[in-house]
Amino acid sequence: MGDSETVVAQSSAIQEHPSTTVNGDTMDVDNAIPHDDDRGSAGRSKATDVNFSNEAPSSTTQDVSENPASIANTSVDSSHVPAYHSSVNGNDSSDAKTLGISENGVGSYDEHNSASANQPHDGVSAIAALSPEEERLWSIVNTNSLDFTAWTALIEEIEKTAEDNILKIRKVYDTFLAEFPLCYGYWKKYADHEARLGFLDKVVEVYERAVHGVTYSVDMWLHYCVFAIHTYGDPDTVRRLFERGLAYVGTDYLSFPLWDKYIEYEYQQQQWSNLAMIYTRILEHPNQQLDRYYNSLRELIASRPLSELKTPEEVAAATNSKEEATIEESEGEVHPDTVEKEKPSKPVSEEAEEVESYIAIREELYKKAKEFDSKIIDFETGIRRPYFHVRPLNVTELENWHNYLDFMEGGDDFNKVFKLYERCLIACANYPEFWIRYVLCMEASGSMDLAENALARATQVFVKRQPEIHLFAARFREHGGDIVGARASYNLVHTELSPGLLEAIIKHANMEHRLGNPEEACSLYEQTIAIEKGKEHSQTLPLLLAQYSRFMYLVLGRVEKAREILDEALESNQISKPLLEALIHMESIQSLPKQINRLDSLVEKFIAPGPDNPNPASYIEREELSSIFLEFLDLFGDTQTIKKADNRHSKLFVHHKSATESKKRHMEGYLVSERAKLAKTGGGSPGTHNQWPAGYGVQPQVWSQAQGQQWPATYTQQAAAYGTYNAYGSGYAQPQPQAPAPTSVPQAAAYATYPASYPVQAVPQQVYTQPGGAVAAAPAPAPAQQPTAAAPQSYYGTPYY
């Protein structure tokens, strides 16, 4: 057995009944390469046609090399596949530890898949000079490593102009796959290049890195096993590789291509007992081709003697059973049911009984699998794209994954939950919400090693450029006592991902306060404020100053300092809605007397701009602030100040809105009138009689002075307490639809709580350039939404499931 063959053979003990999941179905030309087998589309039902006759088939196994080149120097071990939990996968990670590969597999991303680690050992100087087109494309991907179109163009260019330059090929594939490790088709192409140029030892290394990078891909294991079949002459080596793969993906609903290849191989080897055992194992779990496998097993049983189908263990168990029965008979302890079977009225041979029992056991397995299949079939058919791609998934498919996970978590099989998450996070790898949900689920189950592994993969590889996952990581690490790690996560957002992100600053400052470091919290605010003051027209600065003032008087009790922060900001002509809201709120909770005249002057300056007093604030912002000030005056003002503010509000906003509503009602009345004419004359095309909803022309007015003021939604949606600071710029937009906030709701809360009306900051998203030059965010977020009511927040800010 050659050295590379030894590497493939170094696997964990074969599980008799492995369980698994994930990927492996239809693929996209942008992230996968066509298979070299005859698989069809996602809904394929093509069977591996096996002739169960006694005639020996001709073997198609090709022994390319009985002793491939040594790969003793490779840093990849076949047991390195992510041993997230030895009890889950049945894999011993001792060899991985010996080689310096982390048990949870995360370290291997840095060690084997990083761009720097995978540069050719001979150095860049050994690579031939780049062509102008290669230089151009390398410049693009170095500037934006998420430009998928540029990457594919670069790979195609190098394959075309340097097809025999293995150093160039290795460099581009290593760098690309460090960024997109789930693109199994490119791992296959990489291995094919190594094989084409005669580097069989490197082929094994590439495949080992591949099955570590995309462990739960049926297709990846299938390609590796096909390579092993055509390379190694030792059947045990090939079987061990099949078993390794099936230990991870054998229970995937779409795992039938790998099972088919295993069945085909064992049929070529004429190993009927192995073949029968494979069928038996398949029948234990739902599978898209379960009926076909059951029928194939029945055909196999009908075509071969039972003695050829039983494994040595089954034969030994049957022998022991017979010996025990013989002993009982010799002692005169024949059971009545045994006597019944010996009556001439049931002349059934002993072999027929064994066959019947053999079939009955497997039929029971089949029925149980079909029963569970009926529960998950709707979820499975809802998975349209089980593989990874940079293009966002549609909302329906994302909801289907969430519903599938909900269903599986409602059961009592942790292994199924774990495998489904791993499978989900191939298709949904670009969505922080699924990684966060995975971490929380593993934490709730007590599997902290799995939780930390998932969080590391999310923050280091798959969604490493999205601030949301790092803010979650900071809170998660703080909860676990890793304060240094929590600070590192916040600092990464501050310095690299999204400098000046308000939510990150607030959460970091609040953590420092919880840790008993109020001066550190203040320093964080002041440093950020100084940076924002250096920017021209900073939109973050007013929000930051308002929040800092709020932190000062509500948390630290420094009322004068809080007022000083706001006064300085307003004196420097930074009049804005957040600052005025903060000042109004501060006055509302301070003891008498109130600075009503000063507030009135500032509010008027904001809501009634003139030629000498321009104001970039929108009409909605000015109306909302006026409404807030009206309520403040209703609580603390006298009749004169109330009348003055009320008249001003009516002049600026109510009359304008009334005119707008009048025009709208006129148009609605015209439409209703036209519809009535059509109904009377019977005119119009079919279906026009019911095209307008009931009451379409009689909608109530949004504003009615007689009915009382109806404040804007952003004003009435109050935060429950200071602890719910997530309302200030909180919650990155999830890639799922959200109902728009109502435009107007009745006043429902006292003014004592601070309005959560700060707008959500724009957060840089991972942007992928798609084929054809189109650019798409990954994933495409829905518009952010303010909370519709004050509600207790979960520890991690927002509930994820």
N, C-alpha and C positions, 0 to 999 in steps of 0.2 A: 504494500500500500504506500503510495507516494506521500510526500509531505502535505501537498495541498489536499489530497484525499483524506489525510489524517485530520486536517483542520475541519473539513466538512463533517467528519465522523465524530468529532468531539462535541457531543450533545448530551443533554440531560437524559435521565432515564425515561424511556418511552412510557407515556401514560396509557393505561389500558382504555380509559374512557376520557379523552381530552375534551376540553370545552374551550370555545373561542368566539371570535366575531370579526367582522369588518370588511370594508371596501371590496373592490374587485368586481366590477360589472362593466357597464358601458364606459367608454372613455372619450375624451375630447382630443382633437388633433393638436390642441395647443399645449397640453400637459401630459399626453400619453402617446406612445408609439404603437402602431398596430401590432397585435399579437402575431406570433409565428405559428399559432395553432389555429383551429377552425372554429373559434367561439363566435357566437353571433351577438345580437343586441341584448339589452337588459331583460327582455321578456323571452329570451331564447329557451328552448326546451330540448335542444339537440342532445341526443344521448351518445355516449361512447358505446358503439356497437361491439359487443363482445360475443364471440361464438363459444358456447359452452359445450361444444362437441368434444369428443375424445381426441380429435386430431390436433396435434401440436402445431401451433402457429409458427410462422417464421419470425424470428426476432428482428426487431428494427433497431435494437440498441447498437450504437456505434461507439467502439472504444477508441476515442481520439488519442488518449494517452493513458497508459497504465501507470506512468510515473511522471506526472507533471513537474515542472520546475519547482524547486523548493521555495516556500514562502515563510521560512523560519523567521525572517526579519520583520514580517508584518506585525503591526500593532493591533490587529483585529483578531478576536477569538470568536469562534462560532457560538459560544455560550453567552455572548455579550448582549443578546437581544434583551430588551428592557425587562429585567426581572423585577418588576414593580413590587411584587410580593411573592416570595417563594411558594407560599401556600396556595396562591392563586394560579400561578403558571407552572408550578412543578419544576422549576429550573433552579439549579444550583449556580450561584454567581461566583463561586470561589475562583474559577479561572479568570473571570473578568476582573476580580479584585487583584489577582496576581499581576495582570497586565496593566493595572492602573486605571481600569475602566470602572466608573462608578456603578454601584449596584442598580441604581434606578435609571441608568442609561443616559442621564442628562449630561454627565461629563463627556460622554462620547460625542455629543454634538460639537463640543468645543474641540475635542481631541482629534476627531476624524473628519468632521464636516466643516470646520471653520475654513475661511478662505486662506488664512495665513498658514495653517497647519498642512494644507494640501497643495501648497506650491511645490513644484518639482524640486527634489533634493539637490539637483545640480544648479539651482538658482535660475533667476530670470535671464541671466546672461547666456545660458545654454539654449534658450529659446530663440528661434530664428526671428529676424526683424519683422515687425508687424507691417502689414500692408496699410495704406491710408484708410481703407474702409474698416479694417480691424481696429486701428487707432481711434477712429471716430466712434465706433460702437463701444469700445472699452471705456472711452471718456464718458459716454452716456450712462453706462451701468455703474461706473464708479461714482458718478454724481447722484444717481438715483438707482439704488440697487433693487428697487421694486418695479422697475420698468420691464415687465415681462416680455413685451414685444421686442425690445432692444436685445434682451438676452437670447431669445430664440433666433433673432437675426444674426447675432454674433456667433452662436453655435453653428448655424447653417453656413456662415461665411468661412469659419475655420475648417469645417468639415469639407468644404468645397476647395479651398485653396491650400490647406495643409493636412490632407487626409492621411499622410504617412508620418506626420510630425506628432509623435505621441506626447511630447512635452506640452505642446500647445493645446492638444485635446484634453489632457489631464487638467491643465490650469483652468480652462473655461468650464469644464464640467464640475470640478471641485468647487470653484467659486459659486457657480450657479446653484448647485445642489446644497451648498451651505445656506443659501437664502431660501430655497424651495425644496426641502428634503422630502416632501410628500409626493413629488412628481415621479412616480414609479417608472413611467415610460422612459425618462431620461437616464435613470439608473440602468435600465436595460440597454439603451444605446451606448452608454459609457462602457459597460461590460463587453458589448459586441465589438467596440473599437479595440479594446485590449486583446480580445480573442483573435480578431482579424490580423493584428500585428504580431501575434505569437506570444503574448505575455499571459500565459494561462495562470500563473501564480497571482498576477494582478487581477485577473477575472474573479477569482475567489475573493480577493480582498474587497473588490468593488461590491460584489453581491453581499458580503458580510456587512459592509457599511450600509448597504441598501436595506437589508432586512432589519437593521437596527433603526434606521431613519424612518422607515414606514412599516413597522412591525406587523400591523394589523391589516395589511393589504394582501388579499388573496392573489392578486395578479403578480405581486412581487415574489411571493413564495413559489408560484407556478413557474415563473421564468427561471428562478434558481434551480428548481427541481428538474426542469427540462435540461438545463445545462449539465447538471450532475448525471442524468441518465445517459447523455451523449458523451460524457467525459470519463466516468469511472466504471470499471468492470466489476467492482465488488458490490453485489446487491445489498449487503448490509449497510454499506456507506450510503447508498441511495435511500434505503428505507429510513435510516436515521434522520436524513434531511427531510424526508416527507413528514416524519413524526414531529420534528421540530416545528415545521410550518403548521401542521394541523393542531398542535398544542395551542397555537394562538388563533388560528382562523377556522378551525374545523367546525365550529358551531355557527359560523356566519351563515345567514340565510342564503347567501349567494356564493357559498364555498364550493359548489358542485364542480367547477372546472378543476380544482386541485384534487378533489376526490376522484374525478373521472381519470385524471392522469395517473393517480396511484393505482386505481383498478386496472387500467390498461397495462401498467408496468408489471403488476403481480400476475396478470393473465399471461403476459409474455414469459414470465418466469415459471409458469405452471405451478404456482404455489396456491393450491386451491383452499387450503385452510386459512392462509393469510387473506385470501380474497373474501372468503365467507366472513371472517372477523371484521374486515373493513365494512362490508355491508351492514353487519350487526351494529357497529359503532355509528354508522350514518343514521340508522333508524332511531337512535336515541334522542335526536334533536330535530326540530323543524328545519326544513330545507325546501327550497323552491322546487327541487326535483325528487321529493320524497317518494311519491307514488312510483316513479320510474325505478328508483333503487329497490323498492319493495318487490316490484314485479321481477326485476333482474335477479334478486336473491331467490325468489321462487323458481325461476328458470334454472338457476345454478343448482339448487337442491334437487331438482328433477333430473338433471343431466349427469350428476356425479354421485358416486356412493357416499353415504354419510361418513364413512371412515376417512375419506379424503378431505372432508370439510371440517372435521373437528380438529381443534388445536391440541397439542400435546397435553395441555392442562385439562381440557375437557375430556380427553381420553382417560387420563389418570383419575379424574373425578368419577367417571362412569365405572371404571374398574373397581375403585374402592366401594362404590355403592353396591355393585354386584357381590363383592366379597362379604359385605355386611349382611346382605340378604341371604347368602348361602349359610352364613353362621346362624342366622335366626332360624332358618329352616331346619338345620341340623339339631337345634335345641328344641324344636317343636313349637316355635313361636311364630307360626305363620299367621299373618293378619287376615281377618275376614275379607277385606277388600282384595287381597291377593288371591284368595280362593275364588272370589267372584270372577276375576279376570281369567282364571284358568278353566272356566266352564266352557264346554264345547259350543255354547250359543254365541260366543264371541271369538271366532277363530282368527285372531289378529296376530301376525307374526311379531316377534320381538323387535326386529329391525323396523317394521312399519310403525310400531309404537314409538320407537326412538325418533324416527323422522317426524312423526306427528308432534311429539313433544318439542323437538327442535324448532319446528315451524311455529308452534303455539307461543313459545317464549318470545320469538322475534316479532310475531304478530302483535303481541301485547305492547312491545316497545313502539311499534309503528302506530298503534292506536293512540297511545299517550302523546306521541309527538304530533299526530294529526290534531288532537284536541287542543294542544297549546298553539299549534299553527293557526287554528281558527280564531284565536284571540289576538294574534299579532299580524294577520295577513293584511289588514287595512293599513297598519303602520308601514309595513314593508312595501306595499304597493305605492305608498305616498313618497317613498324615497326615490326621487328621479335622478339624482346625481350623487352616487355613493362615493365618488372619488373627489380628490382635491382640485380646485381651480381658483384662480384669482378673481373671476367674476363673482359677484354677489349671488347668493341663493335667493329665490323668490320667497315672499313672506309665507306662503302656504307651506313650503317645504320646511322652513324654520319652525313654524308652529307644529308641524308633524313630528319633528325631532323632539320638541319639548313635550308633546303629548306622549310620545313613545317612552321617553325617559320617565315621565310621571307614572305611566303604567308599570314599567319595570321596577321602579322604586317602591311601588305598592305591594310587590311580592316579597318573598322571603329568601330569594336566591341572590346573595351578594355577588357571586361570580358573574351572573347574567348582567347585573347592573354595571359592574366594572367593565365588562367586555363591550357593552352597548355604548358606554361613554367613550371608550377608546375608538370604537367604530365611528361614532358621531363626530369625534374630533379630527377625523380625516376630512370629511365633507365640510365641517363647520370650523376648521382650524383658524379662520380669520375673525372669529366672533368672540370677543372677550366674555360675553355673557355665558357661553357654554363652558369656558374654562373656569369661570368663577363658580358656576353651578357645580361643576365636577369637584372642585376643591372643597366646597362646602359640604357636598354629599359624602366625600371620603372622610372629612373631618367629623361629620355627624356619626359616621359608622365606626369611628375610633381608629381608622387607618391613616394615621398621620404621615406615614412614609409615602403613601400614595398621594395624599393631599399635597405634600411638599414637592413631590416629583412633578405633579401636574402643574403646580404654580411655577416651578423652575422652568419647565418647558415653555409655558406661556410667556413668561417674562424675558426669557433668554433667546427664544427662537421664533415662535409663531405670531405673537401679537406684541412683540417687544417695543414697537414704536407707538403704541396706543397708551396714552396717559391713564386711561381707566384701569387697566390691569395693574399698573404700578401703584395707584392709589389704593386699590384693593389689597395688593400685596403688603403695603405699608400697614394698613389696619390689621391684616391677618398676622403679620409678624409682631406687631405691638401686642396683640392679644396673646400671642405665644411667648412673650417675654423677650423677643429678639429686638431690642430697642435700636441697636446699631443697624440691623437690617432694615428696620422701618425708616430710620433717618436716611439711609442710602437710597431707598425707593423714592422718598420725597425729593431728595436732592437731585436724583436723575431727572425727575419731571421739571424741577426748577431750572436746571442748568442746560439740559439737552432737548428734552421732548417738547415742552411747552412752557418756556419761561414766562412768568407773570400770570400763570393760570390761577384764577382766584380760588377755586375750590382746593387746589393743592396747598396754597398758602394758608387758607383758613384751617384746613385739617391738620397741617403740620404745626401751626401755632397752637391749636387746641391740644394736640398731643403733648407739646412741651409744657403747657400749663398743667395737664394731668400728671405729668412727671415731676411737678414741683419746680419748674424752671420758667417762671413768668417773664423774667428779663430776656430769656432766649426767645420767647414768643414775641415780645415787643420788638426785639432786634430784628427778627424775621420780617415783621411788618414794615419797620422803618427802612430796612435795606431795599425791600421791594418797592416801597413808595419812592425812595430816592432814584431808583432806576427808572420808574415810570415817569417821574417828573422830568427826566432828561429826554423823554420822547415827545414829539410834537403831536398834539391832539390824541393823547392816550385815552382810550375808552375805559380802560381798567382802573385808572387812577381814582375817579370819583367813587367807584364801588369799593375800592380798597380803603380809601380814607373813611368812608361811612362804616365799613366793617371794623376798622381799627378803633374808631371812636366807640362803637357799640361794644367791642371787646373790653375797652378800658372801663366803661362805667358799669356794665352788667357783670363782668367777670372779676375785674380787679378792683372795682369800686372807686376808681379815680375819676370822679365826676368833672373836676376842673380841667384835668388833662383831656378828657373826652370832648368837653366844650371847646377847649383851645384848638384841638385838631380840626373841628368843623369850622370854627371862626376863621382860622388861618386860610383854610381852603376857600371859603366864601369871599374873604377879603381879596384873594388873588384872582377874583373874577371867574372862579370855577363853579359858577352856579349851575347845578344840575339836579335832576330829580332825585337820585339816590342821596345826595347831600342834604337837600331840603327835607326829604322824608326823615332822615336820621335826626335832623334838628327838631322837626315837629314832634317826633317821638320822644326825644329827650325832654322837651318842654312839657310834654303830657305827663311824664312821671316825676318831674321835679316839683318841689313845693312852691306855693304861691310866693310872690306874684309871677305871672307868666309874661314873657316878652312878646306880647301879642302884636304890638305895633311894629316891632322889628321884623317879626315873621311875616306880617301882612305886606310889608314893603318888599321883602325878598320874593314872596310868592307872586306878587303882582309883576315884579320885574321878570319873573320866569314865564308866567302864563300869558302876559300881554306884551310881547316884544314889539319894539318900534324901530324906526329908522336909526335912531341913536342907540338902540339897545337890541341888537340882533340876537336871536336865540335859535340854535340849530335843533332844538328839541321838536319832536313830532307833535302833531295835534293831539294824538291819543295820550302821550305823556303829559302834556300840559293840562288836559282835561282831568286825568287821573289825579294829578297833584292838587288841582283845585278842589276836587271832591274830598281828598284827604284833609285839606285845610278846612273845608266846610264842617266836617265832622269834629275836628279839633275845636273849632269855634263853638259848635253846638254844645260841647262839654264845658268849655272854659271861657267863652267870650260873653260880651254883653249884647243887648239887642242892636245897638248901633253897628258894632263890628260885624255881627251876623248879617244884618241887612246889607251892608256895604259889600261883603264877600258874596252874598247870594245874588245880588243884582249883577255884580261883575261876572259871576259864573253863568247866569242866564244870558247875558249879552254876548259873551264870548262863545258859549258852547250850546246852550239849549236852543236858541233861535236858529242857529246854523243847522243843528241836528233836526229840528222840526221841519225846516225847509227841505232837507234831504229826504226825510220820511214822507213828506207830502208828495214829492215827485215819485217816490217808490210806490205809494198807495195809488197814485193816478195811473201808473203803468199797470199795476196789478188789477185795478178796476177795469181798465181797457181790455185786458186779457180775459177777465171773467165775462165781460159783456160780449166779447166776440165768441166765447165758448157757448154762452147762452143762445146766441143767434144760430150757431151751428146746430145746437140741440133741437131748436124749434123747427128749423128748415130741413133737418136730416141731412144736411150737407157735410162735406168733408170726407176724408178717406176713412176706410175701416179702422177702428181702434181709436179714433180721435175723441169719442165721447168720454173716455175715462183717462185722458192723458194728464189731467190736472189733479193733484191730490185734494182731498176734502179740505175745505177751509183755506184754499190757497189764496183767495182774494180777501180774506178777512183776518189777516194776521194782526195781533195786538201791537200797539206802538211800543217801541223800545223805551222811549222816555215819555213820561207823563207827569207833569208837575203836581196834578191832583192826586196821583197815586203815591207820591213820595219818591225820593231819589233812589235810583237803582245804581249802585256803585259798580265800576268796572271790575271784572273778575280778578285782575291782578291785585286790586286793593283788598278785596274781601277774602282772598285766600290767605289766611293768616298762618304763620308758623306756630306750632304748639308751644314751643319754649325755645330758649337759646340753644339747647342741645340739638335742636333740629336744624343745625346750620347748613345741612345739605341743601336747603331751599335756596341758598345763595349760589347760583351758578352750578347747582349740583346735577349729577346724573348725566353722563354722556348719553347722547341719543342712541338708543338701542335699535338694531336693524329690524324693527318690527313696527307695524302701523300703530299709531296712537290717536285716539279721538281728539279733535281740537278742543281747546279750552273754550267754555262758553264766553260769549262776548259781554254778557251782562247778567248778573245774578243779584238777588235781593241782599241787602245788608244783613249779616248774620252774626257778627261778632263785635265785641267791644273793641275800642281802639287801643286798649292797653297792650295788645300784642303787636309786634312789629310786622308790617306787611312784607310778605316774601315776593317782592316784585322786581328784584334785580334780574336783568336779562341774563340768559345763559351765554357764556363766552364761547366764541367759536374755537374749536379744538382741532388742531391739524390731524387729518386722517391719513392712514396709509393709502396712497394712491397708486394704482396699478395702471399702466398703459396697456390697453388691449390691442389685439391685432387690428390693423387698419387705422391706427392712430387714435382711436377713441380712448378716453380716459375715464376710469371708473374708480370710485372709492371702494375700499374693501374693508368691511362691508358697507353698503350704502345706508347711511343712517336716516331715520325718520326725523322730522322736525322735533326739537325738544319741546316739552310741555310742562307748564307749571302744575303743581299738585292741585287737585280740585277741592281738597278739604284738608284740614289739619288732622294728621294721623300719626300715631307713634311710629318712629322709624326703627328698623331692625339694626342690629349692631353694625352691619356692613353698609348701612346707608340706604340700600334699596333691596327689596325682596327679589331673589332671582328664581325662586321656584316655590 
